[in-house]
Amino acid sequence: MPRTAVPASHLPHSGIREIVDLALGSSSPMIRLEIGEPDFPTPAHIIDAAFEAARKKTSYVQTAGIPVLREAISERLAGDYGLRAPIERVLISHGAVQAVDAVMAAVVAAGDEVLIPDPAWPNYEMQATLLGAVPVRYGLRPEDAFQPDLAEIRALVTPRTRVIVINSPSNPTGAVMPAETVAAIVDFAVSRDILVISDEVYDEMVFDGGHTTAAALAPQHVVSVFSFSKTYAMTGWRVGYALVPSWLADTVVRILELQSSCVSSVTQAAALAAITGPQEIVGEMRDAYRRRRDLAVGILAGAGTEIVRPHGAFYLMLPLPGDIDARSAALELVAHGVSFAPGTAFGRQTPHHLRVSLAAADETIREGLGRFLTWRDARLTLPTGSGVSVRGA
Ligand SMILES: Cc1ncc(COP(=O)(O)O)c(C=O)c1O
């Protein structure tokens, strides 16, 4: 039998998928708080634009994306972030997933090292592994409000380090990096001639303060990756984009060509309608996620659970009492009618946390956290008089 390539055979299984499969297969009604996707429908004008494009002739289009969409993105980056980038540096991808993948494939070779946050969205480690590279994790610890420690990053860099991945707002923690932290990491990367891949797919979901685009700080050392998935509730449409250094653009385009030829012309028409159409919906969704964050923080604080308050994205890390292992807890909770993603799915720093997705209706959040608290109280004797306690507020 032909054998699997060694790096591919080392790909880890997704610890989130295990819970998703159980939740989907459950015969009793399940409160789903494990999945990270907007619960809003894609706005109607975006869907209409796709229908219109599909009725006209569809075709292969430019690998880097249709120029009119790249132009609109370039204008958006200038308007929102004062970032002036020619469209040659704006590449459309099949979701942010493909942008991260193609950029890594362009710069990382077998044996290279890639610095990745811990906890983090699992794809970074998987992509580095598939390329035969060595994923090296830097900690985002609850006691530091899930912020990176620059000294640790410095200490982990070796002559083999090719990429430092950063992600703000963060999946899974909801932490938002202060502008000074982003600048310090980018400055350090520039000083060592390392590429930063800055995953900014939740850039429109910052609740308190603003978002810092890393690409604005060092255009030749940073790739900033964005997505329509979260901003416009378009996960199923599969369209994202990257702002890449000019020296890297052509190589990434050649990889995109190999991977998918181009992003669907229908999807790109929808993305164009999204980015050039009414933007109030973006703010409305952000307000809803903020309200849900406040609701969840309030419920947990009221129950004496100490959490790090998230400032963006739509996630919250829920600490488990005692030493309960996150995977066992997530499995037990599924049996209890509520599903969360275990912290173990995102790295090694959060073995006793569950990720709560706040991309759910208020009532679902209330009911899901209620079930969690009932389970917790039944499983453990709680310390008394813990009161309200929210760190990083
Ligand atoms: C941090 C992060 N980056 C990238 C993605 C992928 O986004 P897309 O749907 O654009 O591929 C996700 C999806 O959950 C994510 O959480």
The ligand as a Gaussian input file, in Angstrom:
#p B3LYP/6-31G(d) Opt

LIG

0 1
 C       -8.451000      33.109000      13.883000
 C       -9.103000      32.591000      12.641000
 N       -8.466000      32.758000      11.468000
 C       -9.009000      32.310000      10.318000
 C      -10.232000      31.680000      10.305000
 C      -10.782000      31.170000       9.004000
 O      -11.615000      32.100000       8.404000
 P      -12.213000      31.885000       6.957000
 O      -13.628000      31.464000       7.122000
 O      -12.092000      33.212000       6.294000
 O      -11.393000      30.855000       6.255000
 C      -10.916000      31.461000      11.489000
 C      -12.190000      30.739000      11.507000
 O      -12.734000      30.377000      12.506000
 C      -10.337000      31.954000      12.686000
 O      -10.962000      31.818000      13.866000

